[in-house]
Amino acid sequence: MEPSEMLHHEWDNAYVALSYVIAVIASYMSLELAGRVGQNTRTAANRFWLVAQALVLGYGIWAMHFIGMMAFKVNAAASINYPLTVSSGVIVVLLVYLALLYVRAAPLTAVRLAVSSALTGTGIVVMHYLGMYAYQLPGTETKLAWLPLIGSVLVAMAASTVSLLLFHRLSGDWAARQKGVVLHSLKLAAAGVMGLAVLGVHYLGMAALQYHVVDELKVGIASAGIDTSLLALVVGVVSFLMMGLALTSMLMDAGRGGDLDELDFGSAAD
């Protein structure tokens, strides 16, 4: 049997850039929210900020993945399994929440960090591969490239560990001792790196899945598939609205509770 031909694809650089922007904004907002949560999650207020952090980070990662899938351009009748796609988002938000809750439940230890990182990394990996499984291309078969697959898992676990360490650092006394401009700069730099890590997981994961044509008639043409531009627009708008809502909630909380320096978008006054 002759080997099947790989499905030709291209990348839409605008969508790739948008996916990175969403990942960076989600990362930055989650760093901000980590400062609101603090080390104590027993109060209703702190638990609220913990849920908000899990939603912003989990949804942001999912939205980045979704936009990244839209950047994958093929001349084929692609479709999306929406129940699987939504389920992938629910999974990552839930596991991120459990990881954030567990890592703050007691003083940070290597074991607690490892378990929390495994939860977060698993959520990211399951979300990405379930989301890619939901992206269906009739007339093709999928083959795995193990090196990028393993690479995507390792990057997800490493990024989760670093992110949780940053969240812990920014919710403790160390952050309270830093000047606002220093803290802002550190958060922006950290968000940029976290965004790159999330991007790396996604595009390594995409490289791990190779689509081969097995039935040219079923492959069809792109015009018979999904309208990617509309879907990407909807997800992008909802993403920015969600980040804006999180920011507005922090500002309103600071206005009621008083001290804008506490929000600091972080902590201490200059």
JOBEL-V89868 format. One record per residue. N is the residue number from 1. PSI is psi in whole degrees, -180 to 180 (* if undefined). OMEGA is omega in whole degrees, 0 to 359 (* if undefined). NEAR is the number of other C-alpha atoms within 10 Angstrom. Layout:
BEGIN
n=N psi=PSI omega=OMEGA near=NEAR
n=N psi=PSI omega=OMEGA near=NEAR
END
This chain:
BEGIN
n=1 psi=128 omega=182 near=3
n=2 psi=144 omega=179 near=4
n=3 psi=141 omega=182 near=8
n=4 psi=153 omega=181 near=13
n=5 psi=138 omega=178 near=11
n=6 psi=140 omega=179 near=15
n=7 psi=126 omega=181 near=17
n=8 psi=137 omega=178 near=12
n=9 psi=160 omega=175 near=13
n=10 psi=167 omega=179 near=10
n=11 psi=135 omega=174 near=14
n=12 psi=107 omega=186 near=14
n=13 psi=-30 omega=179 near=12
n=14 psi=-42 omega=178 near=10
n=15 psi=-38 omega=177 near=21
n=16 psi=-45 omega=179 near=20
n=17 psi=-42 omega=179 near=15
n=18 psi=-40 omega=179 near=17
n=19 psi=-38 omega=178 near=29
n=20 psi=-42 omega=179 near=23
n=21 psi=-45 omega=179 near=17
n=22 psi=-41 omega=179 near=24
n=23 psi=-40 omega=180 near=29
n=24 psi=-45 omega=180 near=27
n=25 psi=-44 omega=178 near=22
n=26 psi=-41 omega=179 near=29
n=27 psi=-44 omega=181 near=28
n=28 psi=-45 omega=180 near=24
n=29 psi=-36 omega=179 near=23
n=30 psi=-34 omega=175 near=28
n=31 psi=-40 omega=176 near=27
n=32 psi=-46 omega=182 near=25
n=33 psi=-29 omega=177 near=29
n=34 psi=-37 omega=177 near=27
n=35 psi=-31 omega=178 near=24
n=36 psi=-36 omega=182 near=27
n=37 psi=-45 omega=184 near=25
n=38 psi=-167 omega=182 near=20
n=39 psi=-16 omega=182 near=21
n=40 psi=119 omega=180 near=13
n=41 psi=18 omega=183 near=18
n=42 psi=-20 omega=179 near=10
n=43 psi=155 omega=181 near=9
n=44 psi=-39 omega=181 near=9
n=45 psi=-47 omega=181 near=12
n=46 psi=-34 omega=178 near=18
n=47 psi=-36 omega=176 near=17
n=48 psi=-46 omega=181 near=13
n=49 psi=-30 omega=177 near=22
n=50 psi=-43 omega=177 near=24
n=51 psi=-43 omega=179 near=20
n=52 psi=-41 omega=180 near=22
n=53 psi=-44 omega=180 near=27
n=54 psi=-40 omega=180 near=24
n=55 psi=-47 omega=182 near=24
n=56 psi=-46 omega=182 near=25
n=57 psi=-48 omega=181 near=26
n=58 psi=-48 omega=179 near=28
n=59 psi=-39 omega=180 near=22
n=60 psi=-42 omega=178 near=29
n=61 psi=-43 omega=179 near=28
n=62 psi=-45 omega=181 near=30
n=63 psi=-41 omega=177 near=22
n=64 psi=-43 omega=179 near=30
n=65 psi=-44 omega=182 near=29
n=66 psi=-46 omega=178 near=24
n=67 psi=-38 omega=178 near=25
n=68 psi=-36 omega=176 near=24
n=69 psi=-35 omega=179 near=24
n=70 psi=-23 omega=178 near=22
n=71 psi=-15 omega=181 near=23
n=72 psi=102 omega=186 near=17
n=73 psi=121 omega=176 near=15
n=74 psi=148 omega=177 near=16
n=75 psi=70 omega=183 near=16
n=76 psi=162 omega=182 near=23
n=77 psi=75 omega=181 near=18
n=78 psi=151 omega=176 near=21
n=79 psi=165 omega=182 near=17
n=80 psi=132 omega=173 near=16
n=81 psi=102 omega=188 near=13
n=82 psi=-40 omega=176 near=12
n=83 psi=-42 omega=178 near=9
n=84 psi=-39 omega=181 near=17
n=85 psi=-46 omega=178 near=20
n=86 psi=-41 omega=180 near=15
n=87 psi=-38 omega=180 near=13
n=88 psi=-37 omega=177 near=23
n=89 psi=-41 omega=179 near=26
n=90 psi=-41 omega=181 near=18
n=91 psi=-47 omega=184 near=19
n=92 psi=-38 omega=178 near=28
n=93 psi=-44 omega=181 near=26
n=94 psi=-47 omega=182 near=18
n=95 psi=-34 omega=175 near=21
n=96 psi=-42 omega=179 near=27
n=97 psi=-47 omega=180 near=23
n=98 psi=-38 omega=179 near=17
n=99 psi=-45 omega=179 near=26
n=100 psi=-39 omega=179 near=25
n=101 psi=-44 omega=183 near=18
n=102 psi=-40 omega=184 near=17
n=103 psi=-20 omega=179 near=24
n=104 psi=0 omega=185 near=23
n=105 psi=-19 omega=181 near=14
n=106 psi=170 omega=177 near=11
n=107 psi=141 omega=185 near=9
n=108 psi=128 omega=175 near=13
n=109 psi=169 omega=180 near=10
n=110 psi=-40 omega=180 near=8
n=111 psi=-45 omega=180 near=10
n=112 psi=-41 omega=178 near=17
n=113 psi=-41 omega=181 near=22
n=114 psi=-43 omega=180 near=17
n=115 psi=-45 omega=180 near=16
n=116 psi=-40 omega=178 near=26
n=117 psi=-39 omega=179 near=26
n=118 psi=-40 omega=178 near=19
n=119 psi=-49 omega=181 near=22
n=120 psi=-48 omega=180 near=29
n=121 psi=-40 omega=178 near=26
n=122 psi=-42 omega=178 near=20
n=123 psi=-43 omega=181 near=25
n=124 psi=-46 omega=182 near=31
n=125 psi=-47 omega=180 near=23
n=126 psi=-43 omega=179 near=17
n=127 psi=-46 omega=183 near=27
n=128 psi=-49 omega=185 near=27
n=129 psi=-31 omega=174 near=19
n=130 psi=-40 omega=177 near=18
n=131 psi=-38 omega=178 near=24
n=132 psi=-32 omega=175 near=22
n=133 psi=-32 omega=179 near=16
n=134 psi=-17 omega=178 near=18
n=135 psi=104 omega=191 near=19
n=136 psi=134 omega=178 near=16
n=137 psi=96 omega=181 near=23
n=138 psi=144 omega=178 near=18
n=139 psi=9 omega=179 near=17
n=140 psi=161 omega=170 near=21
n=141 psi=149 omega=184 near=17
n=142 psi=132 omega=176 near=14
n=143 psi=145 omega=183 near=12
n=144 psi=137 omega=170 near=14
n=145 psi=111 omega=192 near=15
n=146 psi=-32 omega=183 near=13
n=147 psi=-53 omega=177 near=12
n=148 psi=-29 omega=177 near=18
n=149 psi=-49 omega=178 near=19
n=150 psi=-40 omega=178 near=14
n=151 psi=-40 omega=181 near=16
n=152 psi=-38 omega=179 near=28
n=153 psi=-44 omega=180 near=19
n=154 psi=-42 omega=178 near=15
n=155 psi=-40 omega=179 near=20
n=156 psi=-43 omega=180 near=25
n=157 psi=-42 omega=179 near=24
n=158 psi=-43 omega=180 near=15
n=159 psi=-38 omega=179 near=23
n=160 psi=-43 omega=180 near=28
n=161 psi=-48 omega=180 near=20
n=162 psi=-42 omega=181 near=15
n=163 psi=-45 omega=181 near=21
n=164 psi=-36 omega=176 near=22
n=165 psi=-40 omega=177 near=15
n=166 psi=-43 omega=179 near=15
n=167 psi=-42 omega=179 near=23
n=168 psi=-43 omega=182 near=25
n=169 psi=-41 omega=185 near=18
n=170 psi=-7 omega=178 near=26
n=171 psi=9 omega=182 near=23
n=172 psi=-167 omega=183 near=16
n=173 psi=-30 omega=182 near=14
n=174 psi=-45 omega=181 near=12
n=175 psi=-35 omega=182 near=18
n=176 psi=-21 omega=181 near=20
n=177 psi=-7 omega=184 near=13
n=178 psi=149 omega=174 near=17
n=179 psi=150 omega=185 near=15
n=180 psi=-45 omega=184 near=19
n=181 psi=-36 omega=178 near=14
n=182 psi=-44 omega=181 near=11
n=183 psi=-41 omega=177 near=20
n=184 psi=-45 omega=181 near=18
n=185 psi=-43 omega=180 near=11
n=186 psi=-41 omega=181 near=12
n=187 psi=-41 omega=179 near=22
n=188 psi=-44 omega=179 near=17
n=189 psi=-44 omega=180 near=14
n=190 psi=-41 omega=180 near=19
n=191 psi=-39 omega=178 near=22
n=192 psi=-43 omega=180 near=18
n=193 psi=-42 omega=179 near=17
n=194 psi=-40 omega=177 near=23
n=195 psi=-42 omega=178 near=24
n=196 psi=-38 omega=180 near=17
n=197 psi=-45 omega=179 near=20
n=198 psi=-41 omega=178 near=27
n=199 psi=-42 omega=180 near=24
n=200 psi=-41 omega=178 near=17
n=201 psi=-46 omega=184 near=25
n=202 psi=-51 omega=187 near=28
n=203 psi=-25 omega=169 near=18
n=204 psi=-40 omega=177 near=20
n=205 psi=-39 omega=177 near=24
n=206 psi=-39 omega=179 near=21
n=207 psi=-24 omega=181 near=16
n=208 psi=-19 omega=180 near=21
n=209 psi=118 omega=181 near=19
n=210 psi=122 omega=182 near=14
n=211 psi=126 omega=180 near=19
n=212 psi=136 omega=181 near=18
n=213 psi=126 omega=176 near=20
n=214 psi=-18 omega=179 near=17
n=215 psi=101 omega=185 near=13
n=216 psi=-31 omega=180 near=12
n=217 psi=-38 omega=180 near=10
n=218 psi=-27 omega=180 near=14
n=219 psi=-41 omega=176 near=20
n=220 psi=-154 omega=180 near=17
n=221 psi=160 omega=186 near=14
n=222 psi=-33 omega=184 near=15
n=223 psi=-19 omega=180 near=11
n=224 psi=-2 omega=183 near=13
n=225 psi=-155 omega=184 near=17
n=226 psi=155 omega=175 near=15
n=227 psi=92 omega=186 near=13
n=228 psi=-33 omega=183 near=17
n=229 psi=-41 omega=180 near=12
n=230 psi=-44 omega=180 near=10
n=231 psi=-44 omega=180 near=14
n=232 psi=-40 omega=179 near=21
n=233 psi=-46 omega=180 near=12
n=234 psi=-48 omega=181 near=11
n=235 psi=-41 omega=179 near=16
n=236 psi=-46 omega=180 near=22
n=237 psi=-46 omega=179 near=11
n=238 psi=-38 omega=179 near=13
n=239 psi=-50 omega=181 near=22
n=240 psi=-35 omega=177 near=15
n=241 psi=-41 omega=181 near=12
n=242 psi=-43 omega=178 near=18
n=243 psi=-39 omega=179 near=22
n=244 psi=-38 omega=178 near=13
n=245 psi=-41 omega=178 near=14
n=246 psi=-43 omega=179 near=21
n=247 psi=-44 omega=179 near=16
n=248 psi=-41 omega=179 near=12
n=249 psi=-40 omega=179 near=14
n=250 psi=-42 omega=180 near=20
n=251 psi=-41 omega=178 near=17
n=252 psi=-39 omega=178 near=13
n=253 psi=-41 omega=179 near=16
n=254 psi=-38 omega=180 near=18
n=255 psi=-38 omega=179 near=12
n=256 psi=-39 omega=189 near=10
n=257 psi=-13 omega=162 near=11
n=258 psi=-57 omega=197 near=12
n=259 psi=112 omega=180 near=13
n=260 psi=-28 omega=179 near=19
n=261 psi=-28 omega=177 near=15
n=262 psi=-41 omega=175 near=16
n=263 psi=-48 omega=175 near=21
n=264 psi=16 omega=199 near=23
n=265 psi=56 omega=171 near=23
n=266 psi=-66 omega=187 near=25
n=267 psi=-87 omega=195 near=27
n=268 psi=157 omega=176 near=20
n=269 psi=154 omega=178 near=16
n=270 psi=* omega=* near=11
END
